[in-house]
Amino acid sequence: MDLSEALPLGELAAAFAALPVFPLFDTAYFIVSVLYLKYEPGAVEVSRRSPFASWLCAMLHCFGSYILADLFLGEAPLGHFSNNSSVILATAVWYLIFFCPMNLFYKCVSFLPVKLILVAMKEVVRVRKIAAGVHHAHHLYHHGWFVMMATGWVKGSGVALMSNFEQLLRGVWKPETNEILHMSFPTKASLYGTVLFTLQQTHWLPISEANLIFFFTMFMIVCKVFMTATHSHASPFAPLENLVCPVLFGSVSSGHSSHHHDHHGASHEVSHPPPPPAKSKEELNEGTRKRKAKKAE
């Protein structure tokens, strides 16, 4: 039995799940994606020096999740670029954000109230992509749970997972910013969300896909809008992770402190400088002459 049948949201969720995302929601998705690209250090300079490299970076921000998901499933990674309408729309958004006279378009979409609306609309597309990725993988690999989760995850956060490659196109190499090592909130939320959609797709979670799309989208909108409005980078999952992770995976502090202690002990052992070399007879005589001359003065 569906857990949400007792709630009067079934028809609303079904209508929301059937809502088309092109062109309105896709436009918002492209605007926010390219907007975040322009925030990157040196992105504006690259757009002036090499517009083609800037355009490629923008296309990765807009379609990186589709490319990565197609690679995972062994399909043509450029297949989504056959959708001329989406590519032209994304290109128009890139041009307006980077090259609009007097930065008018950029100023309009970066105005906070407008930006909050666009961010909320982008999360609608993100959740749809997660659900579509899990559904597609389930169709190809009916019992492949991990394939479903991997495909849904990269569909929701493929842009972040490809960030190092996108940085190379801009002439930047920062391996320490690897998204796997330092997951942002959208990447973590996409991972948790794809687990839920996989459980729903394999009938282990008693809820319809439409209701799950509706509830998870509302969660993502509330979190992202609040984080954008307050300029916060704190993850809503942090309190739960701080409780569960030390129990399941151990605490980082103990290993770090022992390593720090060993390092400190080693540095303590070599902290004493070696004794100065013995002075020669000529140096001693020279020092004696200087002292006698100083006394004479």
PLY file of the C-alpha trace (Angstrom):
ply
format ascii 1.0
element vertex 297
property float x
property float y
property float z
element edge 296
property int vertex1
property int vertex2
end_header
0.00 0.00 0.00
1.24 3.46 -0.89
2.03 5.43 2.25
0.82 8.64 0.66
-2.63 7.34 -0.24
-3.97 8.66 3.06
-2.76 12.15 2.15
-4.75 14.43 -0.18
-1.63 15.02 -2.32
-1.92 12.17 -4.80
-3.43 14.20 -7.63
-1.14 17.16 -6.97
1.93 14.92 -7.02
0.79 13.23 -10.23
0.20 16.58 -11.92
3.57 17.85 -10.69
5.40 14.76 -11.97
3.75 15.17 -15.38
4.74 18.85 -15.63
7.02 19.36 -18.68
10.45 20.79 -17.89
11.20 22.16 -21.37
11.59 25.01 -22.03
10.82 26.91 -18.81
12.53 24.77 -16.19
15.38 23.84 -18.52
16.03 27.53 -19.11
16.28 28.11 -15.37
18.61 25.11 -15.09
20.88 26.50 -17.82
20.88 29.99 -16.32
21.92 28.83 -12.85
24.51 26.42 -14.25
26.18 29.06 -16.43
25.85 31.60 -13.61
27.89 29.34 -11.34
30.44 28.99 -14.16
30.84 32.76 -14.31
31.48 32.80 -10.55
34.56 30.61 -11.08
37.87 32.51 -10.83
39.21 33.36 -14.27
36.04 32.31 -16.14
35.40 35.80 -17.51
39.01 36.14 -18.69
38.76 32.78 -20.47
35.56 33.90 -22.22
37.40 36.92 -23.62
40.60 35.07 -24.49
38.98 31.89 -25.87
35.20 32.04 -26.35
35.15 28.47 -27.67
36.74 27.10 -24.49
34.24 29.10 -22.45
31.37 27.69 -24.53
32.64 24.13 -24.01
32.78 24.73 -20.25
29.22 26.07 -20.34
28.01 23.02 -22.26
29.64 20.76 -19.67
27.85 22.67 -16.92
24.55 22.28 -18.77
24.88 18.72 -20.14
27.71 17.12 -18.14
25.33 14.85 -16.25
23.91 13.44 -19.49
27.40 12.84 -20.90
28.60 11.03 -17.78
25.43 8.92 -17.51
25.72 7.86 -21.16
29.34 6.83 -20.58
28.25 4.76 -17.58
25.61 2.96 -19.64
27.82 2.45 -22.70
25.80 4.80 -24.89
26.92 7.63 -27.16
28.11 10.45 -24.84
27.19 13.10 -27.43
23.70 11.73 -27.98
22.04 14.52 -26.00
23.63 17.13 -28.29
21.33 15.89 -31.05
18.60 17.85 -29.25
19.13 21.07 -31.17
16.59 23.07 -29.17
18.34 22.41 -25.85
21.82 23.15 -27.23
20.68 26.40 -28.86
18.88 27.45 -25.68
21.95 26.72 -23.53
24.18 28.57 -26.01
21.89 31.62 -25.92
21.99 31.61 -22.11
25.81 31.38 -22.15
26.11 34.28 -24.59
23.73 36.51 -22.67
25.42 35.88 -19.31
28.96 36.46 -20.60
28.53 38.95 -23.45
25.29 40.87 -22.92
25.95 44.64 -23.18
26.52 46.27 -19.77
26.00 42.85 -18.14
22.26 43.52 -18.05
21.21 39.88 -18.29
23.72 38.81 -15.65
22.57 41.56 -13.29
18.95 40.52 -13.71
19.41 36.79 -13.11
21.88 37.32 -10.24
19.44 39.60 -8.42
18.71 37.58 -5.28
14.87 37.26 -5.50
15.12 36.23 -9.16
18.02 33.92 -8.42
16.07 32.14 -5.67
13.26 31.39 -8.10
15.72 30.08 -10.67
17.48 27.91 -8.07
14.14 26.39 -7.04
13.32 25.64 -10.68
16.72 24.04 -11.19
16.05 21.58 -8.35
12.88 20.49 -10.13
15.02 19.48 -13.11
17.65 17.82 -10.91
15.15 15.49 -9.23
13.57 14.62 -12.58
17.00 13.72 -13.91
17.70 11.46 -10.93
14.37 9.68 -11.38
14.89 9.36 -15.14
18.42 7.99 -14.65
17.26 5.31 -12.22
14.32 4.40 -14.46
16.55 4.14 -17.54
19.13 1.97 -15.75
16.35 -0.23 -14.34
15.09 -0.79 -17.87
18.56 -1.91 -19.05
19.73 -3.73 -15.90
16.60 -4.91 -14.16
18.40 -6.29 -11.09
21.41 -3.98 -11.15
20.89 -1.93 -8.02
24.33 -0.37 -8.10
23.98 0.50 -11.79
20.70 2.27 -11.01
22.24 4.19 -8.12
25.34 5.15 -10.08
23.30 6.35 -13.07
20.85 8.33 -10.96
23.72 9.86 -8.98
25.64 11.12 -12.01
22.41 12.35 -13.57
21.82 14.54 -10.53
25.38 15.71 -9.91
27.38 14.90 -13.04
28.47 18.50 -13.48
30.18 18.53 -10.08
31.73 15.11 -10.66
33.25 16.39 -13.92
34.48 19.64 -12.37
38.17 18.71 -12.61
37.87 18.05 -16.34
35.96 21.31 -16.79
38.73 23.15 -14.92
41.30 21.76 -17.36
39.41 23.39 -20.22
39.91 26.70 -18.40
43.59 25.98 -17.82
43.19 25.21 -14.12
44.38 22.09 -12.31
43.14 21.69 -8.74
43.00 17.98 -7.84
42.39 18.86 -4.20
38.92 20.10 -5.21
37.84 16.59 -6.23
34.09 16.30 -5.64
34.44 12.71 -4.43
36.73 13.85 -1.61
34.73 16.95 -0.70
31.09 16.38 -1.60
28.88 19.42 -1.80
25.25 19.35 -0.70
23.82 18.72 -4.22
26.17 15.76 -4.72
25.26 14.21 -1.36
21.57 14.88 -1.87
21.70 13.31 -5.32
23.38 10.24 -3.85
20.78 9.86 -1.09
17.98 10.62 -3.52
19.09 8.00 -6.02
19.08 5.41 -3.23
15.45 6.30 -2.50
14.46 6.15 -6.16
16.26 2.81 -6.56
14.37 1.38 -3.59
11.13 2.70 -5.04
11.90 1.31 -8.50
12.62 -2.15 -7.05
9.44 -2.00 -4.91
11.26 -1.91 -1.58
9.91 1.57 -0.79
6.10 1.64 -0.64
5.50 4.95 -2.39
4.66 5.87 -5.96
7.27 7.50 -8.18
5.13 10.62 -8.59
4.86 11.13 -4.84
8.55 10.50 -4.30
9.40 13.05 -7.00
7.10 15.58 -5.36
8.36 15.15 -1.79
12.04 14.96 -2.67
11.74 18.00 -4.93
10.15 19.99 -2.11
13.00 18.96 0.18
15.62 20.01 -2.35
13.92 23.33 -3.07
13.66 24.26 0.61
17.29 23.35 1.32
18.81 25.01 -1.75
16.74 28.19 -1.52
17.60 28.57 2.16
21.30 27.93 1.53
21.36 30.38 -1.38
19.48 33.08 0.52
21.75 32.82 3.57
24.95 32.18 1.56
25.46 29.05 3.65
27.56 26.03 2.68
26.59 23.91 5.69
25.00 20.61 4.75
21.62 19.72 6.31
22.92 16.16 6.51
25.87 17.16 8.73
24.21 16.55 12.15
23.11 13.05 11.18
26.45 12.27 9.52
28.34 13.42 12.62
26.37 10.90 14.67
26.41 7.94 12.30
29.81 8.15 10.58
31.99 7.83 13.74
30.03 4.72 14.71
30.20 3.04 11.30
33.55 4.25 9.98
35.48 5.40 13.05
36.62 8.86 14.03
39.15 10.79 12.00
40.41 12.70 15.03
42.08 9.70 16.71
44.14 8.76 13.70
44.88 12.37 12.97
46.00 13.02 16.55
48.30 9.99 16.58
49.77 11.06 13.28
50.18 14.55 14.65
51.80 13.14 17.78
54.26 11.08 15.74
55.03 14.03 13.59
55.47 16.23 16.62
57.70 13.63 18.27
59.82 13.36 15.17
60.10 17.10 14.90
60.94 17.24 18.61
63.78 14.79 18.11
65.34 16.87 15.36
64.43 20.24 16.82
67.74 20.63 18.66
70.25 22.21 16.31
73.59 20.47 15.96
76.48 21.97 17.92
78.47 24.58 16.07
81.70 23.39 14.56
84.88 23.93 16.57
86.67 27.14 15.73
90.14 26.94 14.29
93.22 28.45 15.95
93.27 31.35 13.49
89.63 32.22 14.30
90.38 32.14 18.05
93.38 34.44 17.58
91.28 36.79 15.43
88.62 36.95 18.15
91.23 37.69 20.80
92.67 40.54 18.75
89.19 42.07 18.26
88.46 41.96 21.99
91.81 43.62 22.81
91.19 46.33 20.22
87.70 46.95 21.67
89.18 47.33 25.19
91.80 49.74 23.89
89.10 51.90 22.33
0 1
1 2
2 3
3 4
4 5
5 6
6 7
7 8
8 9
9 10
10 11
11 12
12 13
13 14
14 15
15 16
16 17
17 18
18 19
19 20
20 21
21 22
22 23
23 24
24 25
25 26
26 27
27 28
28 29
29 30
30 31
31 32
32 33
33 34
34 35
35 36
36 37
37 38
38 39
39 40
40 41
41 42
42 43
43 44
44 45
45 46
46 47
47 48
48 49
49 50
50 51
51 52
52 53
53 54
54 55
55 56
56 57
57 58
58 59
59 60
60 61
61 62
62 63
63 64
64 65
65 66
66 67
67 68
68 69
69 70
70 71
71 72
72 73
73 74
74 75
75 76
76 77
77 78
78 79
79 80
80 81
81 82
82 83
83 84
84 85
85 86
86 87
87 88
88 89
89 90
90 91
91 92
92 93
93 94
94 95
95 96
96 97
97 98
98 99
99 100
100 101
101 102
102 103
103 104
104 105
105 106
106 107
107 108
108 109
109 110
110 111
111 112
112 113
113 114
114 115
115 116
116 117
117 118
118 119
119 120
120 121
121 122
122 123
123 124
124 125
125 126
126 127
127 128
128 129
129 130
130 131
131 132
132 133
133 134
134 135
135 136
136 137
137 138
138 139
139 140
140 141
141 142
142 143
143 144
144 145
145 146
146 147
147 148
148 149
149 150
150 151
151 152
152 153
153 154
154 155
155 156
156 157
157 158
158 159
159 160
160 161
161 162
162 163
163 164
164 165
165 166
166 167
167 168
168 169
169 170
170 171
171 172
172 173
173 174
174 175
175 176
176 177
177 178
178 179
179 180
180 181
181 182
182 183
183 184
184 185
185 186
186 187
187 188
188 189
189 190
190 191
191 192
192 193
193 194
194 195
195 196
196 197
197 198
198 199
199 200
200 201
201 202
202 203
203 204
204 205
205 206
206 207
207 208
208 209
209 210
210 211
211 212
212 213
213 214
214 215
215 216
216 217
217 218
218 219
219 220
220 221
221 222
222 223
223 224
224 225
225 226
226 227
227 228
228 229
229 230
230 231
231 232
232 233
233 234
234 235
235 236
236 237
237 238
238 239
239 240
240 241
241 242
242 243
243 244
244 245
245 246
246 247
247 248
248 249
249 250
250 251
251 252
252 253
253 254
254 255
255 256
256 257
257 258
258 259
259 260
260 261
261 262
262 263
263 264
264 265
265 266
266 267
267 268
268 269
269 270
270 271
271 272
272 273
273 274
274 275
275 276
276 277
277 278
278 279
279 280
280 281
281 282
282 283
283 284
284 285
285 286
286 287
287 288
288 289
289 290
290 291
291 292
292 293
293 294
294 295
295 296
